[in-house]
Amino acid sequence: MRVKPFTKLRRTDRDALLAEAVRRCAFVAPQATYDIVLDEPQVDGHA
């Protein structure tokens, strides 16, 4: 799973986001292995 926030995250928000990503991956594919990537924030309004 790749996550690209719209703004810089505080450490607690980043940790919560990553924890939610782990729960979602485990729900969608409990037997699969997966990587979670947190990209740098998109600051210029373009992908």
Rosetta blueprint (number, residue, H / E / L):
1 M L
2 R E
3 V E
4 K L
5 P L
6 F L
7 T L
8 K L
9 L L
10 R L
11 R H
12 T H
13 D H
14 R H
15 D H
16 A H
17 L H
18 L H
19 A H
20 E H
21 A H
22 V H
23 R H
24 R H
25 C H
26 A H
27 F H
28 V H
29 A L
30 P L
31 Q L
32 A L
33 T L
34 Y L
35 D L
36 I L
37 V E
38 L E
39 D L
40 E L
41 P L
42 Q L
43 V L
44 D L
45 G L
46 H L
47 A L
